[in-house]
Amino acid sequence: MKAMLVVADAERSKNTICLAVSVAAKKKGIKNRCRLGDVPTNMGIIIAPPRMQLYIDYAAEIYGVFLKYFAPEDIYVYSIDESFIDVTPYLSLYGLPPKDLAKKVIEDIKETVGTLSTCGIGTNLYLAKVALDIMAKHAPDFIAELTEQSYCDKLWDHQPITDFWRVGNGTANRLKQRGMTTMGGVAHCDEDLLYKVFGINAELLIDHAWGREPCLISDIKAYKSSTKSLSSSQVLMRDYNAKDALIVVKEMADQLCLDMAAHKYLTESISLYIGYSYTEGVSPSGGTADLAFGTNLSSVVLPAIEVLYCRIIKHGVPIRQIGLSCNSVYEDTGAYQLNMFEDVEKQIKGKALQDALLQIRSRYGKNAILKGINYDPAGTGRERNMQIGGHRSGNENSKSSHAQK
């Protein structure tokens, strides 16, 4: 609460996003999610490297505190540091009103884990989230409550409108073009106009403008997606030419194939996204490669990705972003699709090789066995294998690491 601190990897470029900014630093005007180059150098600010594994360890310990009070089916982990909890059936059990129950859990987290927590309380998921994001973080006890009526009374005139859950800059700009800069303005707007501008998404926007949210945690838990996909993306640390970027694309495709094999998934199409250097002002490229049959073999996927890459890139424009997606993945039943273009024996050997790679990596780490392409100077695979979510894991500082030592 008092340290002048930001969390960012100083070994990266000045455009690196700061993952966290301490309360004291925010009070000095440093904005959350700013870039490293925007952090003043004359204020004695500590630049701390990310330690994602340690963060995960603490998040798991906090979840363990939740389980002292609530059943898993009433908890939905929304992100690594944020959860929704339906406390409705527990109020009579503990004989406490919502705010007192929140205080009890927060005090337990402080005593057990040593960290401070904030809490938003609402009569639905949306109000709880808004109470947390807009109000609780500024409340003396870090707790805020909202009902549909108090939401309208307290937040209809709140600005900027992007502080509200699910209202991004694009939505805000379209609303502003039509004279709406607050949720109160949205609530009193003609609904036909909102549907004309936002389509079916207007229903969600209108509900949220009035503080309504019909979705329950039980609905989230019961939801089953009709299709699944696996994806990977990264922002490169420097501008890449087309030849070097292809190395990274192949690394990413190879890793996605191993991920599919680990999950026992197959795909029949791969999509590729290429974003260019922000200094060029060039729109991104994208496309999809259809495969002859369902597979997770890199020997099939990589040639198709290379052909797609060469077809969609804008030659001579430096590349800065790469995204790959295995579309509509489905379960690998172990049966092999015979076709005129691929030797079934080659498929079987490729599958055995993948299984061996997965076993070695599972036991000794992702960098225990690598391909020659991973040692190309342009490659990023070895470094990313030591990261979590694209950030330094700081494994040497994790709780599990200390326990092993």
Secondary structure as UniProt FT lines:
FT   STRAND          5..7
FT   TURN            10..11
FT   TURN            14..15
FT   STRAND          20..21
FT   HELIX           23..27
FT   TURN            28..29
FT   TURN            32..33
FT   HELIX           36..38
FT   STRAND          46..48
FT   HELIX           52..69
FT   HELIX           72..74
FT   STRAND          75..79
FT   TURN            80..81
FT   STRAND          82..85
FT   HELIX           88..90
FT   HELIX           91..94
FT   HELIX           98..112
FT   STRAND          119..122
FT   HELIX           125..130
FT   HELIX           131..135
FT   HELIX           136..138
FT   TURN            140..141
FT   STRAND          143..146
FT   HELIX           148..155
FT   TURN            156..157
FT   HELIX           161..163
FT   TURN            165..166
FT   HELIX           169..176
FT   TURN            177..179
FT   HELIX           183..187
FT   HELIX           191..198
FT   TURN            199..200
FT   HELIX           201..209
FT   TURN            210..211
FT   HELIX           217..222
FT   STRAND          228..240
FT   HELIX           242..263
FT   STRAND          265..276
FT   TURN            278..281
FT   STRAND          285..295
FT   HELIX           298..312
FT   TURN            315..316
FT   STRAND          319..331
FT   TURN            340..341
FT   HELIX           344..364
FT   HELIX           366..368
FT   HELIX           372..375
FT   TURN            377..378
FT   HELIX           381..384
FT   TURN            385..386
FT   STRAND          387..388
FT   TURN            389..390
FT   STRAND          391..392
FT   HELIX           395..397
FT   HELIX           399..404
//
